[in-house]
Amino acid sequence: MRIKCYCNLYVSTSLERKRNKVISKLMERRLAPSVYILTLAQGEQNHLEFFPAILLRQYVYDNDEIFVVGLAESYESAVELVERILRQVLADTGGTDIRRFILEKQLLFEESRG
């Protein structure tokens, strides 16, 4: 499994100080039982999905690349983070296409790095 993080990773307030530690744990596939991961949805008809990080230990993720958009410390925080992302997309674009907004920002970031 490979984990790729969004250039402007969204993190809930209580995880802000532990951001790098949590990311390291995820990349090493160590347990992070209370952490929820926000990713782009697999189906393009949806924008985001979130699930407990502990699910990444399942073998079905062994060959997948996971594009992490956000990290939250609980289900409730994950819902709040989705709302925060949507509000930012709405304010910046006037629309609600979260997937497009995130992918365009990531592309610009990757192009600027050469």
C-alpha atoms as one frame of an Amber mdcrd trajectory, in Angstrom:
protein
   0.000   0.000   0.000   1.170   3.476  -0.814  -0.135   6.556   0.908  -0.065
   9.912  -0.800  -1.142  13.008   1.125  -2.912  16.026  -0.293  -0.633  19.077
  -0.453  -3.011  21.051   1.796  -3.906  18.156   4.079  -6.955  18.924   6.195
  -6.480  17.983   9.834  -8.943  18.284  12.680  -7.925  20.637  15.465  -6.990
  18.010  18.030  -4.636  16.218  15.591  -2.881  19.337  14.347   0.059  18.945
  16.739   0.353  15.215  16.008  -0.017  15.475  12.226   3.419  14.135  11.280
   3.306  11.356  13.856  -0.092  10.175  12.599   1.070  10.249   8.976   4.169
   8.235   9.896   2.033   5.652  11.668  -0.230   5.311   8.643   2.669   4.912
   6.233   4.229   2.254   8.441   0.823   0.547   8.824   0.989   0.821  12.582
  -2.207   1.070  14.583  -3.891   4.441  14.822  -7.208   3.198  16.211  -9.006
   6.466  16.838  -7.943   8.168  13.586 -10.281   8.551  10.626  -8.945   9.056
   7.115 -10.675  11.227   4.530  -9.962  10.243   0.942 -11.315  10.960  -2.494
 -14.144   8.526  -3.102 -13.337   5.570  -5.335 -16.384   6.181  -7.499 -16.348
   9.522  -9.292 -20.051  10.113  -8.600 -19.074  10.892  -4.990 -16.468  13.319
  -3.757 -15.142  12.165  -0.392 -15.331   9.173   1.864 -13.937   8.518   5.300
 -13.229   5.468   7.370 -11.253   4.380  10.436  -7.513   4.148   9.746  -7.423
   0.684  11.259  -9.126  -0.614   8.095  -5.893   0.027   6.181  -4.439  -3.060
   7.863  -6.753  -5.266   5.802  -5.103  -7.119   2.947  -7.462  -5.565   0.363
  -5.434  -2.340   0.650  -2.050  -4.040   0.109  -1.724  -2.993  -3.546  -3.732
   0.227  -3.417  -2.607   3.824  -3.454  -4.547   5.836  -0.902  -4.835   9.587
  -1.529  -5.371  11.062   1.931  -7.184  14.395   1.921  -7.716  14.726   5.665
  -7.227  13.259   9.120  -9.681  13.373  12.006  -9.676  11.934  15.523 -13.252
  10.601  15.477 -16.273  10.002  13.316 -17.800  13.297  14.431 -14.594  15.174
  13.647 -14.487  13.565  10.220 -18.003  14.832   9.493 -16.968  18.312  10.662
 -13.871  18.162   8.475 -15.980  17.309   5.416 -18.142  20.316   6.211 -15.039
  22.520   6.543 -13.730  21.309   3.188 -17.070  21.927   1.518 -17.268  25.445
   2.940 -13.786  26.225   1.619 -14.592  24.855  -1.833 -17.818  26.846  -1.900
 -16.058  30.041  -0.816 -13.177  29.626  -3.285 -15.115  28.413  -6.329 -18.783
  29.202  -5.781 -19.515  25.510  -6.410 -19.437  22.195  -4.627 -17.120  20.067
  -6.787 -14.757  18.981  -4.017 -13.039  16.324  -6.123 -12.151  18.773  -8.888
 -10.988  21.439  -6.413  -8.643  19.027  -4.613  -7.246  17.447  -7.772  -6.572
  20.842  -9.363  -4.765  22.101  -6.233  -2.710  18.903  -6.073  -1.798  19.129
  -9.771  -0.641  22.737  -9.382   1.448  21.732  -6.367   3.078  18.812  -8.192
   3.788  20.909 -11.286   5.411  23.630  -9.172   7.782  21.052  -7.691   8.991
  20.081 -11.147
